[in-house]
Amino acid sequence: MSKSVCEEEVFTSLFSSHAESLINFIYYKCGNYSGAEDIMQDVYAKLWKECAKVGIEKAKSFLYTVANNTFLNQIKHQNVVLKFEKRSHSQKTNESPQYLLEEAEFRTKLEDAIAALPEGQRIVFLMNRIDKLKYREIAEHLNLSIKAVEKRMHKALLQLRKVSNQL
C-alpha cells in the first residue's frame, strides 16, 4: 500500500520541505511577510482537508497552485508593491552619516527599481537572487518553461541595469 498525504508523517514531511519556499513565493508577490505566512497556513489547512484527493506526486503542485489562487483571490486587482523588511540600524557603525544617508538612498532606489519590475520578472529575479534557486527550479515552481524563466530574468536584469546607469 502506498503512502498517503493524509498520513501525519507524509504531511509533516511536505510541510518541512516546502513551507519556507511557499512563504517566499507568496511574499515576492505581495510584499507582506505575515500575509504570506497566513496564506501558507491556509494552503496547508486546505491540503489537510483535501488530503484524500491529492496524491503525493501532485502535492507540491497543489500547494503552489492553491497558494497562487489564494493570493489572487485576496488582492483582487490591487497593485502589488514589493517592500523589503527594514532592518533596524540601531547598532553603532564606523561609517560617516553621509555614507549612511547615501546607502539608505541607494537601497530605496534599488527597492523601487525591483518593485517597478513587472510581477513575473520580479518574482523570477527574487527567487533566483534571494532563494538562490536555479532556473529549472523556478520553472517548476511557476509552471513555466526554462526558456520563459531565462527571458524574464534577462529582461529584469536589463531593466535594473538601465536604472543603475541612471544613478
PEJO-V438135 format. One record per residue. N is the residue number from 1. RES is the residue in one letter. PSI is psi as a letter, one per 40 degrees, with the letter a starting at -180 (none if undefined). OMEGA is omega in whole degrees, 0 to 359 (none if undefined). Layout:
n={N;N}
res={RES;RES}
psi={PSI;PSI}
omega={OMEGA;OMEGA}
This chain:
n={1;2;3;4;5;6;7;8;9;10;11;12;13;14;15;16;17;18;19;20;21;22;23;24;25;26;27;28;29;30;31;32;33;34;35;36;37;38;39;40;41;42;43;44;45;46;47;48;49;50;51;52;53;54;55;56;57;58;59;60;61;62;63;64;65;66;67;68;69;70;71;72;73;74;75;76;77;78;79;80;81;82;83;84;85;86;87;88;89;90;91;92;93;94;95;96;97;98;99;100;101;102;103;104;105;106;107;108;109;110;111;112;113;114;115;116;117;118;119;120;121;122;123;124;125;126;127;128;129;130;131;132;133;134;135;136;137;138;139;140;141;142;143;144;145;146;147;148;149;150;151;152;153;154;155;156;157;158;159;160;161;162;163;164;165;166;167}
res={M;S;K;S;V;C;E;E;E;V;F;T;S;L;F;S;S;H;A;E;S;L;I;N;F;I;Y;Y;K;C;G;N;Y;S;G;A;E;D;I;M;Q;D;V;Y;A;K;L;W;K;E;C;A;K;V;G;I;E;K;A;K;S;F;L;Y;T;V;A;N;N;T;F;L;N;Q;I;K;H;Q;N;V;V;L;K;F;E;K;R;S;H;S;Q;K;T;N;E;S;P;Q;Y;L;L;E;E;A;E;F;R;T;K;L;E;D;A;I;A;A;L;P;E;G;Q;R;I;V;F;L;M;N;R;I;D;K;L;K;Y;R;E;I;A;E;H;L;N;L;S;I;K;A;V;E;K;R;M;H;K;A;L;L;Q;L;R;K;V;S;N;Q;L}
psi={h;i;i;i;d;e;h;d;d;d;d;d;d;d;d;d;d;e;d;d;d;d;d;d;d;d;d;d;d;e;e;h;d;d;d;d;d;d;d;d;d;d;d;d;d;d;d;d;d;e;d;d;e;h;i;d;e;e;d;d;d;d;d;d;d;d;d;d;d;d;d;d;d;d;d;g;e;i;h;h;h;h;h;i;h;h;h;h;f;e;i;i;i;e;i;i;d;d;d;d;d;d;d;d;d;d;d;d;d;d;d;d;d;d;d;e;i;i;d;d;d;d;d;d;d;d;d;d;d;d;e;f;i;i;d;d;d;d;d;d;d;e;f;i;i;d;d;d;d;d;d;d;d;d;d;d;d;d;d;d;d;d;d;d;d;e;none}
omega={182;181;182;176;180;178;185;181;180;180;179;178;177;179;181;185;192;186;183;181;177;177;180;179;180;180;179;179;188;179;182;186;181;175;178;177;179;179;180;179;177;181;179;175;178;177;180;179;184;189;181;182;186;176;180;182;180;187;181;178;177;182;183;179;179;179;180;180;177;178;182;178;182;186;178;172;175;173;182;177;181;175;176;176;178;178;181;178;183;180;180;179;178;181;179;177;179;179;181;178;179;178;179;178;179;179;179;179;178;179;179;180;179;180;181;178;172;188;181;179;181;182;180;181;183;177;180;187;182;182;180;178;175;181;180;180;178;179;178;181;187;183;178;172;178;178;179;177;179;181;179;180;180;180;179;180;177;180;180;176;179;179;182;178;179;183;none}
